[in-house]
Amino acid sequence: MKGQSSYVPPRYIPLSHSDPEAAIVPSVVDLVPAPGPAQWTSGICACCDDMQSCCIGLLCPCYLFGKNADFLGSGTLIGSCMTHFLLCGLVNSLCCLISEGLLLGFPGCSVACYSCGYRRALRLKYNLPEAPCGDFVTHLCCHLCALCQEYREIRERSGNNSSTDLTLAEITAPPVQKMETESAPTQEK
């Protein structure tokens, strides 16, 4: 084997001959944390920590899903919102009507299949662990909580909060107006 370097393994030291003080002193390798996945900034059940996203996630999950999908690159807010609405609302309603309520919730797996792809994209973007369960199971069992958690994660980790903020319209009363009449000079006769 000309031209190839040969591997020489390190020298073997039996445990009985090792230095007892060497085990006490930490090595440099032990002090460096191993690179691994980052942690979620909030738990799956921390919906009440952010009441704004909690209320919107409860009352209009389609909109919150659309905001999350738009940030992750779906293209449009309305397209993702309508797809979520069709999968979640209409499919559930039709199955409930057709089966007289026996299959209520069963079609939820269709929205879980759609939503888990966006959760996976979020996890890959921020190097997050697949927690508390797999992406599909998380959306199947706790869909609304998962949407709120994903929104909170996007808002915390993105530098531009204006694009992910659920800004509500500010309504202020108009200024008070006074009506004054100019008194015309009276002419004396």
C-alpha positions in Angstrom: 0.0 0.0 0.0 2.2 2.7 -1.3 1.0 6.3 -1.0 -1.4 5.7 1.9 -0.8 6.6 5.5 -1.3 3.9 8.0 -3.4 4.4 11.1 -1.6 3.9 14.4 -3.9 3.4 17.4 -3.2 5.1 20.7 -1.2 3.3 23.3 -3.4 1.1 25.6 -3.2 1.8 29.3 -4.9 -0.8 31.6 -7.3 0.7 34.2 -5.3 -0.7 37.1 -2.3 1.4 36.0 -4.1 4.7 35.4 -3.5 7.7 37.5 -6.2 8.1 40.3 -5.9 11.9 40.3 -6.6 12.1 36.6 -10.2 11.1 37.1 -10.8 14.0 39.5 -9.6 16.8 37.3 -12.1 17.5 34.5 -10.7 17.6 31.1 -11.3 20.4 28.6 -13.6 18.1 26.6 -15.9 17.7 29.5 -16.3 21.5 30.0 -17.4 22.2 26.4 -21.1 21.6 26.0 -22.0 19.2 23.3 -23.9 20.9 20.4 -27.5 19.7 20.5 -31.0 20.9 19.8 -32.1 24.2 21.4 -35.1 24.2 23.7 -38.5 25.6 23.0 -38.9 29.0 24.7 -42.3 28.0 26.1 -44.1 24.8 26.9 -46.9 23.3 24.9 -49.4 24.1 27.7 -48.2 27.7 28.3 -51.0 29.2 26.4 -52.1 31.4 29.2 -48.7 33.1 29.4 -49.6 35.0 26.2 -53.3 35.7 26.3 -53.4 37.5 22.9 -52.2 34.4 21.0 -54.3 32.1 23.3 -57.5 33.9 22.5 -56.8 34.2 18.8 -55.8 30.5 18.7 -59.0 29.5 20.5 -61.4 31.7 18.5 -59.8 31.7 15.1 -57.0 29.0 14.8 -57.1 29.3 11.0 -55.7 32.9 11.2 -53.0 32.0 13.7 -52.0 29.0 11.6 -51.9 31.3 8.5 -49.6 33.8 10.4 -47.2 30.9 11.4 -47.2 29.4 7.9 -46.7 32.9 6.3 -43.6 33.4 8.5 -42.2 30.0 7.6 -42.5 30.8 3.8 -45.9 29.5 2.6 -46.3 32.6 0.5 -49.6 34.0 1.6 -51.5 34.3 4.8 -54.9 33.8 3.2 -54.0 30.6 1.3 -52.7 28.8 4.5 -55.6 30.2 6.5 -58.2 28.9 4.0 -56.6 25.5 3.7 -56.6 25.1 7.4 -60.2 26.2 7.6 -61.3 23.7 4.9 -59.4 20.8 6.5 -60.5 21.6 10.0 -64.0 23.1 9.8 -65.6 21.7 6.7 -64.2 18.2 6.8 -65.2 17.8 10.4 -68.6 19.2 9.8 -69.3 16.9 6.9 -68.1 13.8 8.7 -70.2 14.7 11.7 -73.3 15.1 9.5 -72.7 12.0 7.5 -71.9 9.7 10.4 -74.4 11.4 12.8 -71.7 12.5 15.1 -69.8 9.2 15.4 -66.8 10.4 13.5 -66.5 13.8 15.1 -62.8 14.6 15.5 -61.6 11.7 13.4 -60.9 13.9 10.4 -58.7 16.0 12.7 -55.8 13.8 11.4 -56.1 15.6 8.0 -55.4 18.9 9.6 -52.6 17.3 11.7 -51.0 15.9 8.6 -51.0 19.4 7.1 -49.9 21.3 10.2 -47.1 18.9 11.3 -45.1 19.9 8.2 -45.0 23.5 9.3 -44.1 22.5 12.8 -41.2 20.4 11.4 -40.0 23.3 9.3 -40.0 25.5 12.4 -38.1 22.9 14.4 -35.5 22.6 11.6 -35.1 26.3 11.3 -34.4 26.8 15.0 -32.9 23.4 15.7 -35.6 22.5 18.2 -36.4 19.0 19.6 -39.4 17.1 18.6 -41.2 17.7 21.9 -43.5 16.8 23.7 -44.2 14.1 21.1 -43.7 13.8 17.4 -45.0 16.6 15.2 -48.0 14.7 13.9 -49.1 13.4 17.4 -48.6 16.9 18.9 -51.0 18.4 16.3 -53.4 15.5 16.5 -53.8 15.6 20.3 -53.1 19.3 21.1 -53.6 21.2 17.9 -54.6 24.6 19.3 -51.9 24.5 22.0 -49.3 23.5 19.3 -50.4 26.5 17.1 -50.0 28.9 20.1 -46.6 27.4 21.0 -45.4 27.7 17.4 -46.5 31.4 17.3 -44.8 32.2 20.6 -41.6 30.5 19.3 -41.6 32.5 16.1 -42.2 35.7 17.9 -39.5 35.1 20.5 -36.8 34.0 18.0 -37.5 36.3 15.1 -35.8 39.7 15.3 -38.6 41.5 13.6 -41.6 41.4 15.9 -43.7 43.6 13.6 -44.1 40.9 11.0 -45.2 38.3 13.5 -47.1 40.6 15.9 -50.8 40.2 16.1 -51.4 44.0 16.2 -54.9 45.0 17.1 -56.4 48.2 15.7 -56.2 51.1 18.0 -59.4 53.0 18.2 -59.4 56.4 19.7 -62.2 58.9 20.1 -62.1 61.9 17.8 -61.1 65.2 19.4 -63.9 67.2 21.0 -65.0 69.9 18.6 -66.5 73.2 19.7 -68.9 75.0 17.6 -68.4 78.7 17.7 -70.3 81.2 15.7 -68.8 84.4 14.8 -71.0 87.2 15.7 -71.5 89.5 12.8 -71.1 93.1 13.6 -74.5 94.6 14.1 -75.2 97.7 12.2 -77.0 100.4 14.0 -79.6 102.4 12.2 
